[in-house]
Amino acid sequence: MPAVINITKSKLPLIKWDVFKNKALGKKYDLSVVICTSSLSKSLNKKYRAKNKPANILSFPLNKTSGEIFIDINVATKEAKERGVNLKEQLTFLYVHGLAHLAGFRHGSRMDKFESVIHRNK
C-alpha cells in the first residue's frame, strides 16, 4: 500500500490507493502520496517546473521502482466543483493521472488510454 500522508486539515474520502497503484505500477513499486495545501504545491511547482502557481498534482519519479505524488487538496476541490464531480472522483482522477506520469506517459492519447484502463474495474 502506498504511504498516504495528509498534511491538510481536510478529511479525505476513502480511495483504493493500493488497487490503482498496483494496476498502474505493480505491487513492488514504492510510492508516497502527499495530500498538501496550495502553498506547498506552488512552491514545488515553482522549484521543479518554473511555474509560479499551485499544481493540482505533481509526480516525482525517484528511481525505476519508487516515486512520490503530491495532490493539492484546494485545487482538487475547486476542480471537482468546476467538473461537477465529488471530491473522491476528482482525487481519484488526479491520482491515476499522476500514476500515469510515473509509468512514463506524457499527455496524449496513449496516456488517456492507459488512464482509462487503470480507472476500469475500480
Secondary structure, DSSP 4 states (H G I P E B T S, - for coil): --EEEE-SSPPPPP--HHHHHHHHH-TT-EEEEEEE-HHHHHHHHHHHH---S--SEEEEEEETTEEEEEEEHHHHHHHHHHHT--HHHHHHHHHHHHHHHHTT--SSHHHHHHHHHHHTT-
